[in-house]
Every structure is written in structure tokens, then in C-alpha cells.
Amino acid sequence: MFGLYDLFRLIVSALIILPITTIIRESGYYFAVTILGAKEKKLIVGSGPILFTLPTIEVRRYFFMYSWMEYEELNPSNRFWHGLIYASPIISPLVVGLLINSLLATDILESNMFWSTFLFYIFYYVFFDLIPVYLPDGQPTNGRAIFDLIWHGQRSDYMKEDYKKDKPSTKDNRDGYTEAQEDTIENRDRDQEDREDHTDPEHKKTTEKEGKGYTNTQEDTIENRDRDQEERKDHTSPGENGK
């Protein structure tokens, strides 16, 4: 049964533990790109309007939602360096999780609700990153990016600029994608079409640009999303971007 203690644990998990574990994950990117000499590094914590910024950190209002790492263009010369970038957000939470687990096992740290929940989330991120699949937008998990790098000898961590800007969603225009990645993108496009067909019949007349049919908060969220996506694109191919 879900009780008051569980509610307290949920709040602590969402507002404290989850942000900490996401930052630990993204710090893997930070250290990797620092080793490779990246410039203009920025760790973005949360989403929505900006609360405050530091030289390399930007904290958003909804700090507990998710985080990502941005950095300027990198051009590692071989597969090892690309693999290091993909593996970095797996290695960082794994190392921290194993360290905390060892301290708990030796009674250096006292076992309690905070640490058990912390370990759950930290290993969840490791597990999620290791699953070799493509996300709905065609982007790979880090495990899949490593697999494609080793098995196919190619990078699958970015969409080609000519496809993103100018070309329709057809396999003929997706040179460089694996077959599974193409299928994922096609399924994503089909699902989006299905959702549009079941929404407001006049949805084609009410574009996002006009903002009609949206609340002010919804429009602000869409603007923040578009801005964040544009910032991430500015730091992707042929460079890298933490996810």
C-alpha cells in the first residue's frame, strides 16, 4: 500500500536524488570532452526558464526533469575517442554506484532510504544507457552508439544536416543510418501522423507559429523546447552532444 512514507520517499527521489544522479551521469560527458579539449562546455540542469547560470552550469526552473551536456565541436581521430564519449555517461554513474555500494557493504555509510533509492536510480541510468536501441527520434542510446561503432564501423549519434533541413523521411535520403535506425524513424513519423489524424480537424490551420489553440504556458513550453533543440543542434554533427 502506498502510504505517507512512500509519498515522502517519492518527493525526495524526484526533487533531490534524481537531479543528483542525472548530473553524475552528465558529468561523464563533461570529463570526457574536457580530456578531448572541448570549448564552451555547459551542463544544463532541468528544463524551462533559466533560474541562474554559472561559468559552465545552467540551472532551469524544473531542475528535476532532466539534464544534458553541451560543448563545442569535437573531431576525435579514431573509434576509441568516439567510444570514450559514448561510454562516459555509463562509466561515471557505474563508478559512483559501485563506490557507494562498497561503502554501504563495509558499514562506512549507514544504509537508509536515501542511499537505497540513490543506488536504484544510479544503476537505472547504467541499465538504460547499456540497452542497444534507438529512441523514437532515431537517436541511439549510448549502448547502441557503441554497438554501431564496433559492429557497423560508423557513428549513429547524429542526424545528417541535409536530411534534417531539406529532405523528406525516406530511406533513400538516410545514407549512413543502420536499417534498425531507419525503421525506428519511420515508425516515429507514422505515429506522429496517426496522432495528428486524431486531434483537432483544424490542426493544420492552427500552426505552432501562430500559437492558436495553446495556453500561454503551453506556448512557453514549446518555445523553450524549440530553443533547447536548436541549442543542441548547434553542438551536434560533426561535433558531439551529451544526451
N, C-alpha and C positions, 0 to 999 in steps of 0.2 A: 504494500500500500504506500502511496506517495503522501508523505507527511510533512510537517514543518521543517524537520531536519533535512529532508530531501530538497525542500524549497530553498533553504539556506545554502545547501551544497550547490544547487543549480546556479544561484546568484553569484556565489564565489567563483564557480567554474567559469561562468560567462564573462564576468567583469574583471577577474584577476588572473586566473590560471590560463585561460585560453589566449588572452593577449600575450602573456609571457612566453607560452610555448610557440606561438606564431613568430614572435620576434626572434626566439632562439633559432627557429628554422630559417628565417630570412637572413640571420647573421651568418649562416653558412655561405650564402651568396656574397655577403659583404666581405668576408675574409678571402674568398676565392678571387673575387675581382680585384681586391686590393693587392693580392700577390701578383696578379697579372697586370698591375699598373693602371687600372681604370681611373678615369677622372669623373668629377661631378657625381660622386656617389650620393644616393639619397635613400634612406629607409623610410618608407611611408607606412604609418601605423593607422589602421582604421579606414573609414570612408566618410564621405560627406564633407561639410565645410571644414576648413583648417582651423584648429584651435591655437596651435603655436608651432614655430619651427626653430630648429637648432641648425648648426652648420651642415650636418649630414642626416638629420632626422626631421620628419614632418608628422605631426600628430593630428589626426582628424577627430571630429566630434564623436563619431561612433567607433571609438578606438578598439572595441572588442569584436568588430565584424571580421576583418581580415587585414592582411598587410602584404606589401610587396617591396621589392628592391629595384631601384632604377640606377643605371650607370651609363656612362658614355660608351661609344663603340669600342669593341674589342675584336681582335683578329688573331686568336691563338693559331699557331702554325701547324698543329697536328691534332690527332684524335685524343691524345692524352689530356690536353688542356681543355678541350671541349667536354670530355668525360668528367674532368675535375669540377667544372662548373655545374654540370648536371647532378653530380654526386654530392656536392657541397651541402644542399639543404637536407640530404639524407644523413650525412655524416654528423652534422652538428647536433641535431636532436638525439641521434643514436648515442653519441659520446656522452652528452649530458644525462640522458636517461640511464645509461649503464652506470655512470658515476653515482647518481642519486640512489639507484637501486643497491649499489655496493655499500654506500654509507648507511642505508637502512638495514641491510643484512648484517652489518657489523655493529649495529646499535649506536653508531656515531650520530645518526639522526633518529629522532623519535618517530615511529610510524604513527601516522594520523590521517585524517580525511584529506587534508591538503596534499600531502605527498602521494597518496594513492591515486587521487584524481589527476594530479600533475603527471604521474607516470602513465596513466591511461591516455591522456592527450598527447604526450610526447611520443609514445610509441604508436599512437594512431597516425600521426603525421608520417612516421617512418614507414608504416604499413601502406598508407595511401600513396606515398611517393614511389614505393617499390612496385606497385601494380603496373604492369606494362600495357597501358591502354591509352586511347585518345579521348580527350574530353569532347563535349558536344561541339565546340567551335573548331575542332580539328587539331588543337594543340595537344601535344603529348604530355603525359606525366613525366617526371624525371626518369623513372624507371624505363618508360617506353623510349625516351630520348636516348638513353644509354644503350638500350637494346638495338635501336635503329642504327646507332653509331657503330656498334660492334658487328651486327648481323648484316645490315644493308650497306654499311660504309658511308652513310650520309646523315646529314642533320635533318631533323623533322621538327625543330623547335620554333620555326617561324613560317609565316605565310609570305610567299613572294610578293613584292610590292606591285608588280604589274597585274597579278591576279586580284589582289585586294582592291586596287584602284579602278581597273578598267574592264576586267573580263568577267563573263558570266560563270556560273557554277557548273562547269562541265569538266569531265575527266581530261579532255583534250588540252585544257588550259592549266593542268595541275602537274606538269612535269616536275619531278623531284619529290612528289608525295608517294608514300607507300600505298598499296592497294587498300589496306585497312584504314588508313587516314582518309583516303578519298571516300570510302563508304561512310565513314563517320560524318564527314562534312555533308554528304548527300542526304543522310538521314536527318541531320540538323536542319538543312534547308527545307526538306519535306515537312518536318514537324512544325517549322515556323509557318509554312504555307497553310497547314491544317489549322493552326491556331488562329490565323488571320481570317480564314473562312468561317470561323465560328464566333467571331467578335462582331462589333458594330458593322452592319452592312455598309455604312457610310465611312468606314475607317480609311478608305483610300482618299477621301476628301478631307479628312482631318489629319493632316500630317504632323509629325513631331515639330517641324519648323514653325508651324502656326501655333502649336501648343493647345489646340482646341480639344475639349473633352478631358483635359487633365486638370487636376487640382494644382495649386501653386507649389505645394510640397512635392507633388509628383513631377512637375516640370523641373524643379530644382534638382531632384534626384537624377533625372535624365540628363540634365546639363552637366552635373558632376560626373556621371558615368561617361559621357562623351568626352569630357575633358581628360579624365583619367585614362581612357582608352587611347586618346591622342598622345598623351604623355608617354604611355607605354610603347606606342608605335615609334615614337621618336628615339627610343632607346633599344629598338629591336634590329632586325636584319639590316646590314650584315653584322651588327653587334649582338649583345645579349640582353636579356631582361629577366629578372627574378620573378617567379610567379607565386 
